[in-house]
Amino acid sequence: MRLWIKDPIAILADKAERGIVVENGLISELVPAGREPMLPVDRTFDASKHVVIPGLINTHHHFYQTLTRAHPDAINKELFPWLKALYPIWAKAVTPETFRLATRLALTELMMSGCTAASDHHYLFPGGLEEAMDIQAEEAERVGLRMTITRGSMNLSQKDGGLPPDSVVQDEDTILADCERVLSRYHDSTKGSMLQVALAPCSPFSVTRNLMKETAVLAEKHDCRLHTHLGETYDEDAFCIETFGCRPVDYLEECGWLNKRTWLAHGIHFNDDEVRRLGHACVGVCHCPTSNMVLASGQCRTKELEAAGSPVGLGVDGSASNDNSNLMEGVRHALMINRLTYDAASITHLDAFRWATEGSAKCLGRDDIGAIRLGMMADLAFYSLDELRFSGAGDPLAALVLCGAHTADRVMIGGKWTIEDSKPTTIDIGRLRAEHGDAARKFLEAL
C-alpha cells in the first residue's frame, strides 16, 4: 500500500513540503511544493494539522528506575550519594514482575513523546532477574517500539571496592555467558530491524578491567555495539585515577573500547585532548541534559565533540535522575543547557533535533532510521499545534522546541500507527498506570 502523508504544516525534511509517500514500511517518495506523488497512491492521510519530524531516538535510559521517581531517599543528591541511597532499595524490590511493568511504562511513555526507537542500559541483576533481557524483548514487541536492548553488567561490588551492593552484581563468567545467549537470540542487524543488542558494562566504578576487555572481544565477535557510562562526574574521574591509575578515556583505550563500536553515556568531563581522541575514534556520546541538570553533574561539550568527529545523540537517562521518560522534553532541555554553555546564536532547535534523531541513530550504529529521506524506515512523529502554548508561533518546527511540545498526536513506526490521538494503539494506559503505581509503592515500603 502507498500512503501519502499529505500537506503537513511543516516537515523536518528537504523538498517534502507536500509530504511523503510511505510504502512497505519505507519512505518511498518526497513530495515537493507544487507537486503530487509521481505514482498513484492507495490512501491519503491529511497531515494539515501536524508538524512532522523523524521519530526521536533515545540512546540512554534505565527503565527499571521508573519505579523510584522522586524517591524521598534520593532527591536533592548528586550522583554517588543518589546511587548509594537507591541501590539497596532496587536490590530488594526489583523483581521480574515489577521490572516488566517498569519496562512497559518506559517504552510507552517514550513513544507517547514521539520516540520511535530506544536503548535501555540495564545492568542490575539481583537474584531472580536473570531473564531481564527476555522481558525487555517481549515488552518492546508488545508496545511496538524499535529497541536496542543492552545486556549491562556489574561485577565490582562494595566488597571489591566498587559502589553497588554485593546482591545486585554477577560474576564474570555468568555475565559473558548470558551476553552470548542474548546476542544469539535477539541481535538482528538487518535493515529495519526491530530489535538489536549491545553490550554495556555499567561504569568504571562497578565493573573490573578484565570484564571491560572481555566484553570488547565479544562485541567484535558478534559485530555489535558497546555502551557504558563515562565522564559523568568528577567523582568518577577521581575513582579511575585512584583505582586504575589513569583518567577515564585512557582506561577506555586500554580496555579496547576506543573505537566506532562504542557510545558513551554523559561524556561531560573530557579535556581537549580526550575530546580529540574520542572524535578521531568516532566514539559516540549520548548527551543527557535533564539528568545532568537534576544531578548537577555538569555540561556536555557537544559542539567540541561533534567538531572532533564524535556522533552526539540524546537520552532521557534513568527516570530516577530525570523523573520522566519524555524525549521531546529532553530536546528542549538540550537546547537550553547548550545555549547556556555556548550562546544563543550558534545552538538552534535544528541542532537539538539532529542530536535526537540522526545523531542518536549514529550512536546506535544505524543508518536506516533518524531522518526523513528516500529509503529510510517510515519512523515518524506528528505533533499538533492546537494547545494554547503554540498560539502565536511563527515557525512551526522551532515552536515544538521553544514552546514546549510534550506529547505526539500520532506516531508511526515502520509504516504502522503506534500512537493515534495521543494514545498508544497497543497499550491500555489507564491499566498500566494503576499496575505500575501499585508496584512502585513497594519501593516506598522498602524505606
Stockholm file with secondary structure:
# STOCKHOLM 1.0

chainA/1-447         MRLWIKDPIAILADKAERGIVVENGLISELVPAGREPMLPVDRTFDASKHVVIPGLINTHHHFYQTLTRAHPDAINKELFPWLKALYPIWAKAVTPETFRLATRLALTELMMSGCTAASDHHYLFPGGLEEAMDIQAEEAERVGLRMTITRGSMNLSQKDGGLPPDSVVQDEDTILADCERVLSRYHDSTKGSMLQVALAPCSPFSVTRNLMKETAVLAEKHDCRLHTHLGETYDEDAFCIETFGCRPVDYLEECGWLNKRTWLAHGIHFNDDEVRRLGHACVGVCHCPTSNMVLASGQCRTKELEAAGSPVGLGVDGSASNDNSNLMEGVRHALMINRLTYDAASITHLDAFRWATEGSAKCLGRDDIGAIRLGMMADLAFYSLDELRFSGAGDPLAALVLCGAHTADRVMIGGKWTIEDSKPTTIDIGRLRAEHGDAARKFLEAL
#=GR chainA/1-447 SS CEEEEECCSEESSTTCTTEEEEETTEEEEECCTTCCCSSCCSEEEECTTEEEEECEEECCCCGGGGGGTTCTTTTTCCHHHHHHHHHHHHHHHCCHHHHHHHHHHHHHHHHHTTEEEEEEEECCCCTTCTTHHHHHHHHHHHHTCEEEEEEEECCCCGGGTCSSCGGGCCCHHHHHHHHHHHHHHHCCCSTTCSEEEEEEECCTTTSCHHHHHHHHHHHHHHTCEEEEEESCCHHHHHHHHHHHSSCHHHHHHHTTCCSTTEEEEECCSCCHHHHHHHHHTTCEEEECHHHHHHTTCCCCCHHHHHHHTCCEEECCCCHHHHSSCCHHHHHHHHHHHHHHHSCTTTCCHHHHHHIIIIIHHHHTTCSSSSSCCTTSBCCEEEEECCSGGGTTCSSHHHHHHHTTCCSCSEEEETTEEEEETTEESSCCHHHHHHHHHHHHHHHHHTC
#=GC SS_cons         CEEEEECCSEESSTTCTTEEEEETTEEEEECCTTCCCSSCCSEEEECTTEEEEECEEECCCCGGGGGGTTCTTTTTCCHHHHHHHHHHHHHHHCCHHHHHHHHHHHHHHHHHTTEEEEEEEECCCCTTCTTHHHHHHHHHHHHTCEEEEEEEECCCCGGGTCSSCGGGCCCHHHHHHHHHHHHHHHCCCSTTCSEEEEEEECCTTTSCHHHHHHHHHHHHHHTCEEEEEESCCHHHHHHHHHHHSSCHHHHHHHTTCCSTTEEEEECCSCCHHHHHHHHHTTCEEEECHHHHHHTTCCCCCHHHHHHHTCCEEECCCCHHHHSSCCHHHHHHHHHHHHHHHSCTTTCCHHHHHHIIIIIHHHHTTCSSSSSCCTTSBCCEEEEECCSGGGTTCSSHHHHHHHTTCCSCSEEEETTEEEEETTEESSCCHHHHHHHHHHHHHHHHHTC
//
